[in-house]
Amino acid sequence: MHRRYGTMPNMIYIVDKDGRIAYKAMWTDHSEIESILENLVLADTLRAQGVRLKPSYTEKINYIPALYAGGVREKVFDRAGPQAWNDYRGVFE
């Protein structure tokens, strides 16, 4: 399944009730996930009230630091196993 959606080690997809991809990102950003989930709940609430909705597409680039303080990356990948390291390295080859 991981390869079907991309090979980045920290990718995330949020799929709505209708099976549409509501959000996808190369790297997990917890604040964005919260915002997307709140938006999906709002959409459900508005639909239940009979409000007609239309989708609005957004695209942006986030820049994130490539520094991993305190060996966090190593701890996470060591815990996840050798395949996680292989997937991660494969992204940058």
N, C-alpha and C positions, 0 to 999 in steps of 0.2 A: 504494500500500500504506500509506503514511504516514497518509493521511486515513482509511483503514478502521479503524485502531486509535486514532486521536485526532490532534489537531493540535498538541499541545505539542511544542516543538522538541527535547526531551531525554527523551521517553517511552521506556520499555523494557517489553517483554513477554518472559517466559521461558515457553516451551511445552514440556511434558513429552513423553515418548516416545509417549504415547497421544493427543497432540494437544490436551490440556487446558491451559488457561492456569494455570501454577503461580505466576506472579508478574506483577504489572503495577504500574507507578509512573509518575507524571507527570514526575518528575525522576530521573535515574540516580543511585543511591547505591551506590558500589562495594562497601562493606562488606555491604550487604544482598544484593547479587547473589552475593557469595561464600557467604554463609550459605544462600541458597536453593539454589545449585548443590550445596553440601555435603549439604543435606537430600535432594535428588533422588538423589544417589549413595548416601546411607544407605538410602533407600527401596529402591533397586535391590538393594543388598546384603542387606537384610532379606528382601525377596521371594525372592531366590535361596536363602535359608536356610529358606524355607517359612513365614515369619512373616506372618500376616494383618495388613494395614494398612487404616486408614480415613483419609480426608482430614479435616483440621481447618482451618477457615476463620479467618483473622485479618484484622482491619482496623485501621488506625491512621493518624494524621495526623502527618507530620513537618513541623516548621517549619525552613525553611532561610533563611539570610541572603539578602537581595535585593541584596547588594553584590557587585560584580565587580571585584576589585582588579587593577590593572595592565592594564586594557583586555583581559582575557582573553575576555570575551564578544564584544567587537568583532572580535578576531583570529579567533575561531572562526567567527563568522557571515560575516565577510568572506571567509574561506577557503572556506566552504560555498557561498557565492553568494547572489545576490539573492533567490531563492525561500526560502532559509532565513530571511532577514530578514523577508520578507513573512509567512511562517508564524508567526514569533515575534510580530510586531506584531499579527497577526490574533487571537492568543490574548487580548490585552489590550483589544481594541476592543469 
